[in-house]
Structure formats: C-alpha cells, structure tokens
Amino acid sequence: MKQSSLAFDVTAANAKPLPKVGYDYPSDIKEWSGLALIGEAPGAEEARLGHPFVGRSGQLLDKLLVQAGIDRRRCFVGNVFRFQPPANKVDHFFISRRAAAAQNLPIAEAYGQFGSTWCRGDFAVEIDALRDALIQLKPRMIMALGRTPMWALTGVNGLLDKVGKPLDCRLLPGVPVIPTYHPSFIMRGNWGLQAQWLQHFLAVKEKTI
C-alpha cells in the first residue's frame, strides 16, 4: 500500500493539533479490485503508524477480509474524517445547530443532518476530499463500516436496519454502498453478529473481485 501521510491540523475551534492519516490506495492500481472500505476516523494506533485500520479494529477487519477472501492490498481503505478526534470521539466533527450558533461556527448544511446534529463546516472538506478520491478511483462498490460513513456516503441515517442492503452513493451516484458494522461495534460485545458481518463481505466479493 502507498504510504499515508501523517500531518497535523489546528482548527479555530480546537487549539490542539489533530493527527491526520491519509488514505491507503491499492498497492498496484492494475490489480485494483474496485472495492472501497470506508470507516469513520483514525484512532491512536492509526495516527502513530500513519495508516487507516491498523489498530485493534483494523486487526479484526483484516481477519474478516482473509475469511472472505478479500485482499486488502487491492482495496481502497480510508475514513470519512482523516483526523483523529480528541478521545477518539467522532462526535467532535458534528455539532448541534444551537451550539454552532453559540460558538459562531459554520455547519455544512449541504450534507444534511447526522442524527440530530450537523457536520461542522470546518470539517466538511473531509467529505469533499473523500468524494474526490472516489471519483478518481471509480470503485464498483463501497462498504460503509459504521453509521458515520453510511451517512457521509449516502445521506441516510439509522444503520442497524440497513446493514447489508445496497444504498446509492451520493458522492459517486450510481455506485452501490453496502452498510455494515464497524469492527469496533463487533468488539463491544456484539460477537454474535460476526457470521452476518462476514456474509456482507462475501456478498460484496462476489460482485467486485
């Protein structure tokens, strides 16, 4: 895989630098599988090593990919937000309308609501960057690992009743997005869902690789 960048960003609303982890592109574009795997945001281990999905969640994902017969090196792997949020809380990138007004912060109206909150305007560029990467690569299928990427990719909320069901990608119209569980969700006492989780990847493999 191509080396991801490790940089730092300081926003007006956050005085502390946020580590930045870039995307992992297919190691050989000629062997590109057409499958994109999109998560939420990097954690501490990802920030340390400069690659997405290399911590405990990533290790579980790698095991599942092996079971499904999917070669990670042939996939595009990234997160909606390339910055590691404080305390690994993805809520850092979202804000209520009331709080945004009180703090004089912009919100990204164009992307719609994420639950009861909105993407902060200063982080909407991350969704734009993901769109640019997807347009460049033109994947045949995208897997959204968790509710945050499902929303970013499709504008749809409410993950659990939509896992495994194709949704249209608003960032790349015409390309199906398959919502599934984030590995950290499985690790939070939901081990009984592993068989269903694997089936999502097996179904995607049949259509892409």
N, C-alpha and C positions, 0 to 999 in steps of 0.2 A: 504494500500500500504506500501511496505517496505520503510523505511526512506532513503532518498537520502543523500549523503554526501555533506558537504559544506567545500571546501578546497580552497587553493589559489595557483596560478601558476605564475611564473615570467619567461618570455622568454627573450632571448638575445635581441630581437628587441623591447621589451616592458618593460620599467623599472617599471611600476606599476603592482601590483598584480591583477589578474583576478579571480573573484569568480568562483568557479566550482560547478555545480549542476549535480548530478548523475541521473541515470535513475530511473523511477518508474516501478517496476516489479508487476505482478499480486499479489494481496493480498493473494490468495490461489492458488498455482500452479495447484491444482487438478481442479480448476474452470477456468483455463486459456482458454480464448476464441479463441486464435490463431490469434488475431488481434494486429498488432503493429502500433502505431501512432507516426510518426516521424516529428519533426519540425526542426527549424534552429538552434537557440541558446537561452539560457535563458535571460530574462530581469531582471530588478532591483528587482521586487517582487519575482521572482523565486529565485534569489540569496539570498534574505532576508529569504525566507521560506525554501529553500533547496529542492524544488520540481519543475519539469517542468510544464509549462502551468497552473499556478495558479494566474497570473495577469489578466488584463482586457481581453486579448486574450483568456486565459485559461477559464475564466468565460463564454465567448461566446461559446467556444468549448464545455464546459460542458452542456450548454443549448441545443446545437445541438445534442449532444450524447443522451441526455434524449429524445429529439424528435424522434431520430432514434431508440430508444430502445436499445442502446448500453451501457452496464455497464462499466464505465471507470475502475473500480477496477479489472475487469477481463482482462484488456488490458495491453500491454507493452507500456509505454509512455516515450519518450525521445527526445533528439535533436541530430542533427549531431555533433554539437560542444557543449561540456558540459560547456564551459567557457562563461561567459557574456562578450561580446566585449565592448570596450570603446564606450560610447554614444549609445550603443545597435546597432551598425552598423556591420552587418555580413560581410561587405566588409573587415573588419580587418583581416579576415582569408585568404584573397586572395590577390594576387599581380601580377602585370604585369611582363613579362619576363625582360623588360628593368629595372624596378625598383628593381627587385630581384638582377640583376647583379650589379646595382649601390650600393646596400646596402649589397652585398655579402651574400644574403640569399638564402637558397635552396628552390626549388619548387618541388612539388610532381608530377613529370612527369607521373607516372603510372596511375594517376586518370584522366588525360586529362584536357582539358580546361573547365573552368566555364565561359561561355561567352567569353570575350577577356582576361580573367585572369586565374591564376593557383592557386591551393591551396598551401599555404605556407608549406614548408617542416616541419616546427616545429609544425604544427597543423594537419598534415596528420595522426598522431597517433590517432586522434579522430575518423576518419573514420574506422581505423583498430579496434578500441575499439567497435564501433557500429557493425561491422561485427562479432566480437567475441560474442557479446551479442545475435545477431540474430541467429548465428549458435547454440548457447546454447539452445535458446528457440524454434527454428524451427517454426516460425509463418506460418500460412496458407496464410495470406495476409498482405500486408503492405500498409498503407496510407501515402503518402508523402505530408505533409502540406506545400506547397510552392515550389518555384523553386530550392532553395538550397538543400533540402532533395531529390527532384526528381533527381537532378544531382548526388548527392552523392550515391544514391541507384542504379541509372541506367546508369549514364554517359551521359544522354540526356539533352540537353538544350531546352529552349523555352516552358514555362509552359502552356500558355493560350490556345493553340490549342491541348493540350494533356490531359486536365483535364477529369477525368472520364474514360480514356482509359487505359487498362492494359498494363504495360511495364514489361519486365523481370528484375529481381533484379540481378545486377552484384555482390553484396555482398553475395547473397544466391541464386544461379542460380536455376531456376525452380519455384521460388515463385513470384507471380504477385505483382507488385507495382501499386497502383492506385493514380495518382497525383490528387491533389485537391488544393483548395485555402487555404492559411494560414488565420486564423481568423483575423489577423491584416489587411490583404488586404480587407476583407469584411468591417472592421471598417473604412477604409479610403474612405468612400463614395461609396462603392460597395454593398450596402444593397440589391439592386435588384437581386443580384446573390444568395441570401440565399436559394431560392427554389431549384436551381440547385445544390448548395452545399449540401443541405440535401439529395437530390437524390443520390449523390455519396456515402453517408454513409448508406443509406437504401439498396443500391445495395450490398455494402460490407457486411452488416449484414446478408443478405440472404445466403451468401456463407461461412460465418465463424461461426456465433453464432446460 
